[in-house]
Amino acid sequence: MTTPAATPAYVPGHGLLRGRSAVITAAAGAGIGGATARRFLEEGADVVLGDAHARRLKETVEALAEEFGAARVTGTPCDVTDEQQVVALLALAEERHGGLDVLVNNAGLGGTAPLVEMTDAQWDKVLDVTLTGTMRCTRAALRRFRATGRGGAIVNNASVVGWRAQAGQSHYAAAKAGVMALTRCAAVEAAEFGVRVNAVSPSLAMHPHLVKVTTPELLAELTAGEAFGRYAEPWEVANVIVFLASGYSSYMTGEVVSVSSRHP
């Protein structure tokens, strides 16, 4: 059994996104989206946050605005299954920060259900949020990027279950595999107008929502399978998202970067 490695020290900002305007979906709370919002602000970006949970979004925006300044962070409720809300979210970046430079598609919906017991409604809901929602946001952002000609970057949040089989995850795995394929195809099309499209593929990043929807037994099993013997902190995934949004990845597009220490 692997002895759990110590969690590394938090990495300070280095101004990698200074002067950029970013939109992050599902950015409220303490998960990967919230960690990404904080990391982007620490790296100098102005951010617009979207989330389907209005109260939690308001609390997140207020807390970040108090720390980083109200001029640099704002948010609006956004359900990625609603095209009008998606368009309004992206428009807010132009209204508040003069344009859009980076989109982070973090919104996704999971759950556990054996395929033989899964309903069409369960399947459709996960696919609509996780895959089609990513498509809606990507499509809307690419239309803006094409119109403005200013270039930019899109980072999608996929998952290792898009590559690896896991019981009870047929809908979520299919959606995340779709996000990976969408990333590659969109990247080829977006290159024409100077936009890069990449994705991260985390394995196990611990946050409160994951604890609510996953049994302690499964969490223990998944954690034991990680090479470091521990789960990732959300900010460790966010660091890779920062890299893919920054100039340090200027020649990368269509890539899905695994953020995982899990061995086969």
Secondary structure, DSSP 4 states (H G I P E B T S, - for coil): -PPPPPPPPPPPP--TTTT-EEEESS-SSSSHHHHHHHHHHHTT-EEEEEES-HHHHHHHHHHHHHHH-TTTEEEEE--TT-HHHHHHHHHHHHHHHSS--EEEE---------GGG--HHHHHHHHIIIIIHHHHHHHHHHHHHHHH---EEEEEE--GGGTS--TT-HHHHHHHHHHHHHHHHHHHHHGGGTEEEEEEEES-B--HHHHHHS-HHHHHHHHHTBTTSSPBPHHHHHHHHHHHHSGGGTT--S-EEEE--B--
